[in-house]
Amino acid sequence: MAVHWYPGHMHKANKDMALSLPEVDLIIELLDARLPFSSANPLLSKLGADMPRIKILSKSDLADPEVTARWQAHFEQSQTVKALLTTLTQSDKAQAVAAACRKLVPRKNNATHNIVAMITGIPNVGKSTLINAMAGKAIAKTGNEPAITKGQQRINLRNGILLVDTPGVLWPKIENELSGYRLATTGALKDTAINHVEIAYFAVDYLLKHYPQRLIERYGIEELPDNELAFLELMGARRGCLRAGGQVDLDKVSSLLLNELRSGKLGQVSFETPEMVELELDEIRRRQTEKAEVRKKKRVERKARRKV
């Protein structure tokens, strides 16, 4: 799915992050534990590739624990990366983040200068909640809607750590189409920017393949249909999502399904694994190579025609 929600403040935020990185000691990146790859900013990975970082697998209470453990092991293959799990309601986790900052930047442990940590994440991933937990008081504005924080700000925690808080951002181009669907499914995009029925089709297709038991348990459907439309129509009829004449209101039942999925009422669900993402990236690289070869062939043909 092509993502078309990229407000002007996100463009500015990405530019501001690039300008601030030279004075930053490490990066604290909040990722949605349900989609750790799709919720990672590729621009940040390129700009701060060699910088120590803490990856916070946020909303881990909503993700499949077994899959989350695989992601944590995957990230910590690098000695400069520490991966932490949190629901962002546990104060001890906030202290663990501060301890990890000191471990990754030992040269400033006893220095008079603060460890400067840039904290980033996609919209609605819980970044402001973490900042408030680390500060021990309400400093950053929180909410259930994406794009609450609009501009960069600096927060001195008075414990040797200075946070550079950045707005929740996406990026101009999402190479992996499936990542766009996953971001929309989990609520990283404003609802006004997505087609609920299209996203619900994606979610149901995935759940039927990977978590059918969750659908059975939540909706009491003993024999699941084999396609997305049939499931939504059955669910809509059972939940009373009907138009005049008894026809299922697909938009209404789709919104209901997405809200229940996002709130955890369908249980702990992860939408990607390290192995799954690697296969998808291989396919993207294959398509990019093919496109590059086609462009090269066309350039050669145009050059040959000019010589005639």
Summary of the structure (lengths in Angstrom):
residues: 308
radius of gyration: 22.0
end to end distance: 43.2
largest distance: 74.5
contacts: 926
relative contact order: 0.13
helix: 51%
strand: 12%
